[in-house]
Amino acid sequence: MKVLYSIILASMLYIPTQAQSWITRNGKISFYSKTPMEDIKAVNSQVFAAIDVSKKTIAFTLLQKNFLFEKQLMQEHFNENYIESDKYPKAQFEGTITGNIGTTPGVYKVQVDGKLTMHGVTQPVSMPAELNLQQGKLVGKSAFSIKPSDYNIKIPSLVKDKIAAEIPVQVSAEFLPK
Amino acid sequence: MQKTAFLFLLLVAGNRLMAQDNSLLQSLDDSLSMQQKHEVVTGTFKATQIVNLPTVESPGKKSLQFMIMHRFGKLNGGSYELFGLDNASIRFGFDYGITDRLAVGVGRSSEDKTFDGSLKYKLLQQTTHQIPVSVSLYGLVTNYTQRYTDKPYLDARYRTAYTTQVIIARKFTRNLSLEVVPAWMHFNLVPTAQDKSDVFAVSAGGRMKFTKRMSITAEYNYLLPDQVVTTSVKSSMSLGIDIETGGHVFQLVFTNASGMVGPYYLAKTTGTWGKGDIFFGFNVTRAFNFKK
């Protein structure tokens, strides 16, 4: 019995679980605020993300400054007036995956639930996601939407018509084994 | 013994689980922080000028800025002149960003019917923990077209002056930005031989944000002595409030300079604050984009 414990203990201490962690440093997150007055699009292509398939956990983190807008002035306003990237430089997501992720190549539809932190506020978010397991890589896609007001982002009445109350967010990332 | 071993096993297993749960976001965050080290500092100033003095800012690539600068008459004109409101001096300007660093501009002031053309280049951009200041170079050519029938010799060359400014700015905190601006002006024609044709000035200015979209601004332009001797020129000082609303910046200003471009506010200011030679006015900018 002692031997058995020792073996289990040794295996837990020294043998890493099979490589089921996936990571990326160039995931893409974009948002699109659409109103009759103005369309605002931004994309961040330097999103760090990781999935642990065995634990079914997932995490994202990004720098707000890496969101690129087509208009420089919009980008400046996003950083200076709305998201306040000097005070709150990052947005982070940490969540769990429900649903089956197979070990053979294929598309797996899962549900992701977790907590999104940005502008100093943490809110629960959940979204359906699609994980496409391919040879040597895992491609993840998801979409959800957020309300700026949930994250204490104040929009002055003067520009209220130009910024959508609910903003769809697109996530896509190509993970490689860690 | 078995019990202890079992407990120990649980403890190790538990630790391992916790360590892994933490590390997913934690390890991502750590590598992201590495990337974060040298970020370009943006939004040093809201507008391309404090009141008259240029800032390090310029319109972004393919973005056009239209600006109206307007000054009423002197406050000491009294009620007869409605404290200056009866008179007005104006400048229209267009500035266009060729790249995010290089901008070109044209403008026209009613004072002396002056045309101006300018170039602004962001030489250096402040970054966190590495480059302490932003530096922009500003070159301005002015040509006045006011007719003087008594001076037929005034040709286009004589009417031209050049202003070069090196703008050194630092955003100290999210609210406070300051800049120092040495200036060199060259006049192709000066009134007398005693007046220097190369004239130097030093300006300082800054802004203090008091809400996310409003700030108080100030600038002081010091003309080095013994350069302009035939007219009694004074240093110009200006105070303003910046109000930003989306694509517009409104600046309400008080200044003792009637001129709004290089040689005028730097080397041709004759009024002083003490005597009430104060001009109230505003600058309004509007940004247009030509990207896609």
Interface residues (C-beta under 8 A of the other chain):
Chain A: M1 K2 Y5 S6 I8 L9 M12 L13 I23 R25 Q46 F48 A49 A50 D52 K55 T57 I58 A59 F60 T61 L62 L63 K65 E70 K71 Q72 L73 Q75 E76 H77 N79 E80 N81 D86 K87 P89 K90 Q92 E94 P156 L158 V159 K162
Chain B: M1 Q2 A5 F6 F8 L9 V12 A13 R16 Q20 D21 L24 L25 S27 L28 D29 S31 L32 Q35 Q36 E39 T42 G43 P59 G60 K61 S63 G97 D100 R174 K212 R213 E244 T245 G246 G247 A287 N289 K291 K292
